[in-house]
Amino acid sequence: MLQKREEIFKKISQREYSSAVTSINDLKEKEFSGKKLSDPERIALSNFDKFRISELNATTDDNSFHNRYRELQVIANLGDFREFLDDKYARL
């Protein structure tokens, strides 16, 4: 799991922030507002949720849980949702 985290953070930090990027939280907001999500958008949300649960369940103490939780918030806010269309997240 650590390798996946590092890959995601590397992708986020290497690109310039662009408002054209749609994040996981953008998709959650879209869904909450009653707009229909496309199939890839729904898959990405589902895969992110599986990833998030897997990552949080792998923590061993409160401190690591809270640190990981904050990292996942950054990923959900800044990462491109298309990252979570990768098969590696579907297999979690």
PyMOL commands that set and color helices and strands:
alter all, ss='L'
color gray80, all
select helices_A, chain A and resi 2-14+24-32+39-57+62-78+81-85+87-90
alter helices_A, ss='H'
color red, helices_A
deselect
rebuild
show_as cartoon
